[in-house]
């Protein structure tokens, strides 16, 4: 039997696996506006309960209850799903393994994936295995930006003012380093000043990287470079910034934020750029090749 036509998929319910933050809310609004019926798998302790308002089906599930996600999506007739929003992975490594089991109560599908189907515990491996398990059950994980293309960063200076030349020089220096770190799936961002890498993002996430950089470089004037992996899978873990990023950069006395055009999401885009203008933090969007 051939796969359904694109128009058939567009008329079927859309699944949303929702973590923290604004991005699940944006996807929900835009998908409903596009005529999709929304089925939300809300990750317990992460998702916003207000997503219920856009959803025809809304179910809470644990973050390691993959079998439950699949049952909810299949019963609702979903053939496509978007997975977006933060899950603070660092909390999953807190405490001994027995305590993690008691806290999260993984189901058999998640246990099988964790121990037998992933090569390692990096985001790309874990989320790729989740996508494969969904596909085995007839549910395709789609590009997470399909319903929010307007949020993608564009190329060029996004703020109303140009940064000093030193910012561009630091970005030129840090870009290939950040690319290698992203390719290794270590993190998506580095902090740089005067061609010196101050800090590298790992499991803690960008916000904690910014705070750590503030401690290491209290005089400020540094630049955050954030980009995607060379072969970024746009279905998940797409680099994202927003108003909180700018406020954190302001508190840390940063000079600029450099992101990858076309592969970085800017949440609440107008507000984010307005805040950056107010705080004199330049935002630059650079092309995939890293050119100015």
RODO-2510 file (C-alpha; in nm, 4 decimals, decimal comma):
residues 292
     n   res          X          Y          Z
     1     x     0,0000     0,0000     0,0000
     2     x     0,1567     0,3356    -0,1002
     3     x     0,2069     0,6045     0,1654
     4     x    -0,0717     0,8607     0,1935
     5     x    -0,0419     1,1746    -0,0161
     6     x     0,0865     1,4900     0,1490
     7     x    -0,2647     1,6383     0,1503
     8     x    -0,3953     1,3338     0,3389
     9     x    -0,1276     1,3743     0,6051
    10     x    -0,2066     1,7437     0,6352
    11     x    -0,5694     1,6602     0,7121
    12     x    -0,4779     1,4022     0,9782
    13     x    -0,4201     1,4997     1,3430
    14     x    -0,0732     1,6339     1,4193
    15     x     0,1046     1,5024     1,7253
    16     x     0,2994     1,7398     1,9477
    17     x     0,5465     1,6028     2,2027
    18     x     0,5920     1,9089     2,4203
    19     x     0,8697     2,0032     2,6589
    20     x     0,9386     2,3397     2,8261
    21     x     0,9334     2,6853     2,6821
    22     x     0,7700     2,9024     2,4190
    23     x     0,8423     2,6815     2,1171
    24     x     0,5684     2,4204     2,1841
    25     x     0,3182     2,7038     2,2277
    26     x     0,4279     2,8607     1,8976
    27     x     0,4011     2,5300     1,7117
    28     x     0,0583     2,4648     1,8631
    29     x    -0,0782     2,8056     1,7611
    30     x     0,0583     2,7864     1,4075
    31     x    -0,0454     2,4262     1,3477
    32     x    -0,4020     2,4952     1,4600
    33     x    -0,4084     2,8119     1,2459
    34     x    -0,2997     2,5946     0,9507
    35     x    -0,6018     2,3710     1,0059
    36     x    -0,4344     2,0804     1,1868
    37     x    -0,6082     1,9048     1,4744
    38     x    -0,3571     1,8859     1,7585
    39     x    -0,2822     1,5868     1,9809
    40     x    -0,0464     1,6850     2,2610
    41     x     0,1788     1,4508     2,4559
    42     x     0,2699     1,6834     2,7430
    43     x     0,5925     1,5829     2,9165
    44     x     0,5303     1,5870     3,2883
    45     x     0,7253     1,8531     3,4730
    46     x     0,8119     2,0285     3,1462
    47     x     0,5115     2,1188     2,9290
    48     x     0,2818     2,4175     2,9768
    49     x    -0,0713     2,3099     3,0832
    50     x    -0,2064     2,5964     2,8681
    51     x    -0,1342     2,3800     2,5602
    52     x    -0,4594     2,2045     2,6465
    53     x    -0,6452     2,5028     2,4972
    54     x    -0,5166     2,4302     2,1441
    55     x    -0,5387     2,0518     2,1725
    56     x    -0,8222     1,8204     2,0806
    57     x    -0,6401     1,5515     2,2818
    58     x    -0,4094     1,6416     2,5721
    59     x    -0,2332     1,3750     2,7789
    60     x     0,0388     1,4019     3,0433
    61     x     0,3193     1,1464     3,0103
    62     x     0,6526     1,0885     3,1819
    63     x     0,9639     1,1782     2,9866
    64     x     1,0752     0,8139     2,9747
    65     x     0,7331     0,6653     2,8999
    66     x     0,7778     0,6338     2,5246
    67     x     0,5294     0,3485     2,4976
    68     x     0,2610     0,5743     2,6436
    69     x     0,3427     0,8509     2,3972
    70     x     0,3004     0,6084     2,1096
    71     x    -0,0306     0,4725     2,2361
    72     x    -0,1767     0,8223     2,2735
    73     x    -0,0624     0,9271     1,9258
    74     x    -0,1818     0,6094     1,7534
    75     x    -0,5213     0,6081     1,9210
    76     x    -0,5741     0,9655     1,8026
    77     x    -0,4842     0,8713     1,4441
    78     x    -0,1588     1,0698     1,4208
    79     x     0,0723     0,9949     1,1301
    80     x     0,3065     1,2897     1,1928
    81     x     0,4512     1,4349     1,5113
    82     x     0,6630     1,7335     1,6109
    83     x     0,8877     1,7056     1,9167
    84     x     0,9935     2,0430     2,0614
    85     x     1,0675     2,2117     2,3911
    86     x     1,3366     2,1764     2,6548
    87     x     1,3877     1,8709     2,8680
    88     x     1,6536     1,9427     3,1270
    89     x     1,8702     1,6393     3,0729
    90     x     2,1050     1,7331     3,3564
    91     x     1,8299     1,6544     3,6104
    92     x     1,8146     1,2990     3,4756
    93     x     2,1744     1,2410     3,5875
    94     x     2,1198     1,3695     3,9419
    95     x     2,1411     1,1031     4,2091
    96     x     2,2029     0,7278     4,1874
    97     x     2,0521     0,5117     3,9156
    98     x     1,7962     0,3496     4,1502
    99     x     1,6628     0,6930     4,2429
   100     x     1,6304     0,7851     3,8748
   101     x     1,4217     0,4710     3,8160
   102     x     1,1914     0,5553     4,1059
   103     x     1,1572     0,9173     3,9932
   104     x     1,0924     0,8558     3,6233
   105     x     0,9516     0,4989     3,6137
   106     x     1,0581     0,4157     3,2556
   107     x     0,8308     0,1836     3,0620
   108     x     0,9518    -0,1234     2,8744
   109     x     0,9714     0,0603     2,5399
   110     x     1,2014     0,3234     2,6935
   111     x     1,4147     0,0641     2,8728
   112     x     1,4586    -0,1330     2,5500
   113     x     1,5581     0,1833     2,3637
   114     x     1,7960     0,3053     2,6382
   115     x     1,9847    -0,0217     2,6812
   116     x     1,9639    -0,1917     2,3431
   117     x     1,9084     0,0646     2,0678
   118     x     2,1229     0,3690     2,1407
   119     x     2,4982     0,3756     2,0903
   120     x     2,5488     0,6413     2,3567
   121     x     2,3505     0,8942     2,5599
   122     x     2,4104     1,2019     2,3443
   123     x     2,1052     1,3972     2,2287
   124     x     2,1400     1,3005     1,8620
   125     x     2,1593     0,9307     1,9442
   126     x     1,8717     0,9334     2,1928
   127     x     1,6352     1,1499     1,9892
   128     x     1,7211     0,9659     1,6686
   129     x     1,6310     0,6376     1,8393
   130     x     1,3010     0,7900     1,9584
   131     x     1,2248     0,8982     1,5995
   132     x     1,3034     0,5461     1,4742
   133     x     1,0741     0,3879     1,7349
   134     x     0,7933     0,6241     1,6387
   135     x     0,8477     0,5372     1,2720
   136     x     0,8237     0,1656     1,3518
   137     x     0,4787     0,2445     1,4854
   138     x     0,3688     0,4375     1,1764
   139     x     0,4347     0,7878     1,3101
   140     x     0,6798     1,0129     1,1269
   141     x     0,8690     1,2762     1,3234
   142     x     0,8761     1,5822     1,0971
   143     x     1,0926     1,8939     1,0694
   144     x     1,0340     2,0867     1,3910
   145     x     1,0422     2,4181     1,2021
   146     x     0,7652     2,3316     0,9531
   147     x     0,5079     2,5308     1,1467
   148     x     0,7351     2,8179     1,2487
   149     x     0,9603     2,9094     0,9517
   150     x     0,9202     3,2782     1,0332
   151     x     1,1104     3,2200     1,3583
   152     x     1,4309     3,1115     1,1836
   153     x     1,7198     3,3573     1,2034
   154     x     1,8037     3,5400     0,8806
   155     x     2,1495     3,6309     0,7563
   156     x     2,3063     3,9642     0,8489
   157     x     2,2900     4,2059     1,1396
   158     x     1,9493     4,1616     1,3031
   159     x     1,9795     4,4465     1,5495
   160     x     1,9572     4,8144     1,4606
   161     x     2,3278     4,8707     1,5171
   162     x     2,6492     4,7093     1,4003
   163     x     2,8819     4,5399     1,6493
   164     x     3,2475     4,6452     1,6769
   165     x     3,4975     4,4763     1,4467
   166     x     3,6330     4,2778     1,7432
   167     x     3,3020     4,0890     1,7651
   168     x     3,3241     3,9779     1,4028
   169     x     3,6880     3,8786     1,4510
   170     x     3,5962     3,6722     1,7556
   171     x     3,3095     3,5104     1,5655
   172     x     3,5445     3,4231     1,2778
   173     x     3,7784     3,2585     1,5265
   174     x     3,5159     3,0742     1,7303
   175     x     3,2884     2,9592     1,4459
   176     x     3,4908     2,6528     1,3342
   177     x     3,5548     2,5578     1,6975
   178     x     3,1863     2,5754     1,7795
   179     x     3,1143     2,3742     1,4647
   180     x     3,3439     2,0930     1,5791
   181     x     3,1905     2,0911     1,9280
   182     x     2,8423     2,0757     1,7765
   183     x     2,9500     1,7986     1,5382
   184     x     3,0670     1,5951     1,8378
   185     x     2,7246     1,6588     1,9980
   186     x     2,8904     1,8135     2,3035
   187     x     2,6932     2,1391     2,2888
   188     x     2,5753     2,4164     2,0600
   189     x     2,7530     2,7239     2,1926
   190     x     3,0864     2,8729     2,2943
   191     x     3,1790     3,1999     2,4641
   192     x     3,4741     3,3912     2,3189
   193     x     3,6647     3,7120     2,3771
   194     x     3,9828     3,8340     2,2083
   195     x     4,0175     3,4987     2,0301
   196     x     4,0146     3,3115     2,3600
   197     x     3,7483     3,0459     2,4230
   198     x     3,6160     3,1235     2,7692
   199     x     3,3556     2,8496     2,8067
   200     x     3,1964     2,5655     2,6117
   201     x     2,8372     2,4481     2,6427
   202     x     2,7780     2,0890     2,7453
   203     x     2,4897     1,9199     2,9263
   204     x     2,4109     2,2272     3,1388
   205     x     2,2600     2,4250     2,8488
   206     x     2,3114     2,7768     2,7160
   207     x     2,1669     2,9704     3,0114
   208     x     2,4099     2,8124     3,2581
   209     x     2,6939     2,8558     3,0094
   210     x     2,6182     3,2299     3,0069
   211     x     2,6192     3,2474     3,3859
   212     x     2,9462     3,0551     3,4034
   213     x     3,1029     3,2887     3,1487
   214     x     3,0001     3,5873     3,3605
   215     x     3,2040     3,4420     3,6467
   216     x     3,5038     3,3715     3,4245
   217     x     3,4909     3,7059     3,2410
   218     x     3,3442     3,9613     3,4851
   219     x     3,4637     4,2573     3,2775
   220     x     3,2241     4,1519     3,0003
   221     x     3,2546     4,2376     2,6329
   222     x     3,2469     3,8750     2,5207
   223     x     3,0542     3,7075     2,2379
   224     x     2,8296     3,4021     2,2402
   225     x     2,8445     3,1893     1,9248
   226     x     2,5613     2,9383     1,8885
   227     x     2,5071     2,7116     1,5895
   228     x     2,3770     2,3808     1,4625
   229     x     2,5635     2,0609     1,3915
   230     x     2,7077     2,0363     1,0370
   231     x     2,4434     1,7773     0,9521
   232     x     2,1756     1,9075     1,1862
   233     x     1,8627     1,6937     1,1943
   234     x     1,5924     1,9603     1,1871
   235     x     1,3453     1,7235     1,3510
   236     x     1,4890     1,7881     1,6958
   237     x     1,7334     1,9848     1,9106
   238     x     1,7423     2,2843     1,6744
   239     x     1,9407     2,5738     1,8326
   240     x     1,7021     2,8217     1,9916
   241     x     1,7305     3,1659     2,1496
   242     x     1,4748     3,4076     2,2884
   243     x     1,4130     3,6970     2,5272
   244     x     1,5553     3,5047     2,8232
   245     x     1,8782     3,4549     2,6310
   246     x     1,9140     3,8310     2,5818
   247     x     1,8340     3,9075     2,9450
   248     x     2,0923     3,6539     3,0580
   249     x     2,3503     3,7988     2,8190
   250     x     2,2778     4,1468     2,9534
   251     x     2,3306     4,0293     3,3113
   252     x     2,6564     3,8673     3,2025
   253     x     2,7732     4,1882     3,0258
   254     x     2,8039     4,0173     2,6864
   255     x     2,8613     4,2242     2,3735
   256     x     2,7041     4,0091     2,1041
   257     x     2,5237     3,6932     2,0027
   258     x     2,6128     3,5200     1,6762
   259     x     2,3768     3,2507     1,5461
   260     x     2,3465     3,0379     1,2366
   261     x     2,1031     3,1765     0,9801
   262     x     1,8338     2,9377     0,8615
   263     x     1,9075     2,6854     1,1357
   264     x     1,8502     2,8780     1,4597
   265     x     1,5063     2,9584     1,5972
   266     x     1,4431     3,2996     1,7539
   267     x     1,1429     3,2780     1,9836
   268     x     0,9304     3,5919     2,0185
   269     x     1,1490     3,7332     1,7450
   270     x     1,0390     4,0975     1,7552
   271     x     1,0625     4,1132     2,1334
   272     x     1,4032     3,9402     2,1338
   273     x     1,5497     4,1882     1,8841
   274     x     1,3907     4,4839     2,0636
   275     x     1,5506     4,3721     2,3913
   276     x     1,8856     4,3296     2,2183
   277     x     1,8605     4,6824     2,0781
   278     x     1,7716     4,8198     2,4209
   279     x     2,0607     4,6404     2,5919
   280     x     2,3083     4,7081     2,3069
   281     x     2,3733     4,3396     2,2460
   282     x     2,4308     4,2854     1,8754
   283     x     2,2690     3,9834     1,7089
   284     x     2,4299     3,8517     1,3924
   285     x     2,2987     3,5772     1,1663
   286     x     2,5740     3,3991     0,9733
   287     x     2,5392     3,1687     0,6758
   288     x     2,6013     2,7972     0,7025
   289     x     2,9545     2,8376     0,5747
   290     x     3,0303     3,0951     0,8407
   291     x     3,0746     3,3893     0,6026
   292     x     3,0047     3,7418     0,7208
***
